[in-house]
Amino acid sequence: MEKYTTEVFRQARISRDPRFDGKVFIAVKTTKIFCRTICPAKLPLEKNVTYYLSKEEALSAGYRPCFRCKPEFSPNFNELSRYSIFTQQAIKLIQSGEMLTSSVEDIASALFTSSRNLNKAFTKNLGIPLKQFQDMTKALFAKKLLYSSNLSIVEISEACGYSCVSGLYNLINRFLKVPVRKLLSKTKDGAKLTIDLKIPYINFYNWDFFLTFQSKRLISNIESIEGRVYRRTIEIENIKGYFEIKCEDRVFIITLSRSFLPKMAEVLRKISAMFDLNSNINFIEDRLKNLYPSIIKNKGLHIPGVLSPYEAGIRAICGQQVSVSAATNLLNQFVSIFHKKDEQANHYFPCPKEITASGLDRMKTTQSKKNTLFAFSQWCCDYDINSHIDSLSQVKGIGPWTINYIKLRGMNASDIWMETDLGIKKALDKYELRNSDSAAPWRSYLSIHLWNNL
């Protein structure tokens, strides 16, 4: 686990940032209750707060779990038993949408254990069986679709893994309080060619910054910007399609290919991470502006992500020691050689297993960079980049800058300091900034603002 200071814990608490969920717990001395960082309750005074790194520490100190945020359901980062590891991995698979509708047996198989061991792990760590946790997650996802999408109740049932609506009705009756009239209204929608959603947001989002930033880095035939609409093709577990997103009137309007209905939860999670939709940007930038008033000139600069860590890695390698325009040209060479097509001739970003040394020979770049692109792709075939990102340094040609770039743009990490980046170095000299420690845990956003000021 990362080493954090009390000030970092305070920042995580006040911002309610979900990236710290499970890494620290907040115990309130006056109420004898402990909470997660994402708790919606009124924030207590700092003098009344004690921080703990695990649920057990808080419990042993005499605090009880909060009924609102339910710390018992938070991810596990501090326990190392095989049961807690199984629980943590299963929670990630379910909440990411990857296995939201999978059977307990399939989830256990994905974790190389038995369903009996996995249920035992859940009961030990969370106090409930895996199936109940999965149903609770489904219920919350169904509620989001009921209120924000154009999907009918039949289609929402399908997205939640039910072959008939009775399964969804039972789920809603168990966990949610949704008016019957809301469910009935969803049965009237006719089938459409796309899935449309509206996701409201409270904090300011500088959409112009994202469009400007991404327009210099677009992948031909995969990404496009038309007016204020960003569009790209994506592939999730052999399901191909596209999404469009635009920002207006405090709402993100998202359009998806209907083919993604079975994988809606996973697609929405990827989009949320790519556009940094869960960050409390107002709080983060107020904090940074107090520390570095001459640097924080614009508001609403979220992390401009990319769809996957693998894509971020390819972008990073193409961008090593060259300008943005040269990196984008090289990236487009790479994609033009290895891209995939569907029946409608739509292009998709390649997968690691499709990269060949002979194909890379067609690229106009140094042999060392070709070797790095190939070695990185081979490494991604053998390892899960999300779990083994720090071991990427073993790949020849990949150093701290590339790994940090992947964490920043491909994994939505909040505290990545790009101090070795050439552009950041220029900005550091310009603003005479020598110490970024005070910006933790928001150094990713400080890096973005420095890039923006070049």
ZIRA-V227065 format. One record per run of one state. SS is the DSSP state (h for helix, s for strand, l for the rest). FROM is the first residue (numbers start at 1). LEN is the number of residues. Records with the same first field share a line. If there is no record, write none. Layout:
BEGIN
SS->FROM-LEN ; FROM-LEN
END
This chain:
BEGIN
l->1-5 ; 16-2 ; 22-2 ; 29-4 ; 36-10 ; 53-2 ; 61-3 ; 66-5 ; 74-8 ; 96-8 ; 111-4 ; 127-3 ; 150-3 ; 160-5 ; 176-4 ; 187-7 ; 201-6 ; 216-7 ; 227-2 ; 237-2 ; 249-2 ; 275-6 ; 292-17 ; 319-5 ; 339-1 ; 342-5 ; 349-3 ; 355-2 ; 361-6 ; 383-2 ; 395-5 ; 412-10 ; 432-5 ; 440-3 ; 453-2
h->6-10 ; 18-3 ; 46-3 ; 55-6 ; 71-3 ; 82-14 ; 104-7 ; 115-12 ; 130-19 ; 153-7 ; 165-11 ; 180-7 ; 207-9 ; 258-17 ; 281-11 ; 309-10 ; 324-15 ; 352-3 ; 357-4 ; 367-16 ; 385-10 ; 400-12 ; 422-10 ; 437-3 ; 443-10
s->21-1 ; 24-5 ; 33-3 ; 49-4 ; 64-2 ; 149-1 ; 194-7 ; 223-4 ; 229-8 ; 239-10 ; 251-7 ; 340-2 ; 347-2
END
